[in-house]
Amino acid sequence: MDLMGMMGKAKELQQRMQQVQEEVAAMEVEGVSGGGMVRVVMDGKGMTKNVVIDPSLMVPDEVGVVEDLVLAAANDARSKAEAALQERMRELTGGLGLPPGLNLPI
């Protein structure tokens, strides 16, 4: 491939990466724990948007349990956001023949 062709591909990749960044920022993921009794909604960048706790968990002696469930739901949401980002990046870079493990900045 000639140099101009490579530069064109690089510019196209940069534009597609910008689009993926915007899509990821707009994405919402939900993490759950406690059999759905705690739900955390985050955007694709990991910012928490909403937390819902089933009222039945609001028992004074169970504060530690609720804290653990909120943390677990937040971690679940974060994992889902990261998995979605990785999948979008795989789709984006699939045809480029990049070496395994090469992490493009996003």
Order of alpha helices (4+ residues) and beta strands (2+ residues): alpha-beta-beta-beta-alpha
